């Protein structure tokens, strides 16, 4: 098993405070993660959760990236909101396709093509199961969450939103759930309306929702989990309110689909978009869930092979859904790898992943609150497994660069949330984002290394 301590080299120490996490004694029947879940979290982690979370550490050895040292220190990968690491199960699934079944799909009658087509469509069926869609035909493969949202904007949006209409968003949206709607609004003469964020606590001002969720609003698009604030929005309630008013909904699940069970029927959304690479799947993969009747009524948004039923010199007819939205040769290997990722996450247990990631988010918030000069964005309780913060006049890029010397991988910048940052009067933040293969021990080391890094800027 690749553990966070397997590459320890005493000669590589860069400050005793930053390395004290390595000196924890092993306790009979406990891993270091269990020790920290009780010691570091105090009363915040019940014993039964400590044991359940410790079981997740066994999965670390499935991720080859995590076993390496960076700058002489064990890698602590806290950039999971940008992309997650890939387990051997996903890597091997892609390798098997390329070495055994490599062929184009839907276009051949030979054995390799039949096997590739079956595997590709099996991945679609598995995606429908993963999201609890009504059928596989409600799942469109895309390159990313971004492409899925653009598909809705350019297809459904162009057909259903016109001059004088409005699109309701929230102030915490990622650029990918703002810019496509800006482009659409300019094309058709619609306007954008925003549900406010209350402030640094990172909550939506739901007291304003009833006043905003009215005609001429045709679409309400919002994130499930904020990639900067860590806020978990009440998506089912938001969808229910919109549905009562006849307003179409789109949920950006980029930060939630890999961290908790997702049930699109329970949420009650019309569309939901997510990315494969943020849930242990390959890069260049994404999903759009759309209600069957909406997809059937939508025009194609890209043209080419496979999305057609028949082509003449002057007219064409379209394939059935979801194929009419998948022009050209798709990312076959990516879909097969994504299938493996779905299987893997369900084997780990998505409910446990959610509990674990939320615990690490709250633990990090608590520890950061004790560091002088640190300002933290988002709610303290009930947050997702990420935390963004800033330190006085130190730019996030500078702090992240120093932390990288300790082997801690973080993200620094505006996180594609420039409108939110401007509203809060912030230029950039440092973001630490967690996944089930991270540990409370790593959070403690992160805090120790952060304190050492801040000494550099303070001249101590």
Phi, psi and omega in degrees: 000135175276106178256167182290352181252359190287344182248021184294130176229111184305331182290344184268004183300139180237046182124122186300322181298323183287342187250003184297338179298334181285343188263009178296134176288144172288136177253138182306126177079004181234147171269169177299327179296319178297318179301315182287330177297332177266314183287311185286323184270352181061229181279002185286345182236105178302152184302321182294325176290323179303316180290322179293318180293324181299329179297332180294334181297336179296336182281349182302325183291349177280352185246102186299329182298326189287347183274002186265163172258145177235122183054039176079007180234150176301134179297130167244109185264102180244039178238040186286340176289337176279311173194148178265162176283164186247130179281163178305326182301320179286315180300316182290325178297318178293317179299318180297318179300310183292331182268342185239321192236013188300113177194163177283158185257156172064007190228007182221163178243004178278167189299315182297318179295321178298318180292318179296317180297318180297319180293321180296314180287332174295325177294323178295316179297322179291323177297319178298319178294319182299323181260358185055046173287161181292329178201164179295335181290352176269004181248121175251128174283135177228181177276340189184173170301318181303312181293323179298317179293319177298324177301313180296317182298315186278336180260290180298316184298313181296332182272342189235347182244131183225191182301132179088347177283169181227153177239123181264125176237182172243161182286354180260013185287146169294152179308327182292345175248020174236305188299318177302325180282329173298314180297316179298314182300319180293324181292320189253355180083025176269179178225159179258141177233145185237133170279122188289157166262139188290335182153210183296341179287348169072026181255149173288142176277082185292345177294342180268350191297314183300326180286333183266332185273062184221162174305143012268024179293128179251337183219138173240112182243129186206157180275148175282310177232128178290130181284352178247317186273336185078007180291134174257112184275149180282075191297322180296319178295318180296317179295321181297317179297317180293319182298321179298335182259006179073025182257131181287145182237146173228127179253125172274104183255026182303321184264000183245329190300328180266000187242356181198162173296136178241127179232100186294332179287322177289321177296321179080026181276159174273322176226151172214135182238140176207166183247142177287323186289347177266004178226041177078003180270178182290157171292158180076019178233144177200172181226142165241120168267134174219142177300138188310312184293329177289314180299319181295328181276345184279141175283159175299157179243342172226149185241150178157201180293152173079338178268003182252156170260318179208145180231129172244178181297332185235349181219153175221157173238156192259153175291168177286164175285147004270002190294335181291350177256007184236076181282140175081181179291123182279177176278080186296310180299323179296317179296320179294319175295325178294321175303314179296324179294318177301313180299318183295313182295324178290331175291322177292319180103104185292331176294318178294321177302315180299313180298317181294311182296320178296321177299314180296323177298317180288325176296315179297319178300314180298314181292319179294328179298337180270002180262119183299134176090354181273133172246133186246138177265149172092171184289150178283317183250154177069023181269164175280183184276054173207155179213133177246141183209165175220160183230105174039241185259014180273126178289143183302322181299321180294317181292319179296324179297317179293319180297328178297332177296334177270004180084013182259116182268113180236177176239135178232136179144207180264354174057035182056037178229042185301317179300318178296316180300316180296320178300320183275357180072035185239142177271315184201161174224163168266135180237128171250125182230138195245159176218177189295340178274358173273162186228161174297327176301317179294324177299318179296318179294320176304315180294317178299315180292326177297316179298320178296320181294320181294333176298327180297318182284333180274351181077014181287000000 
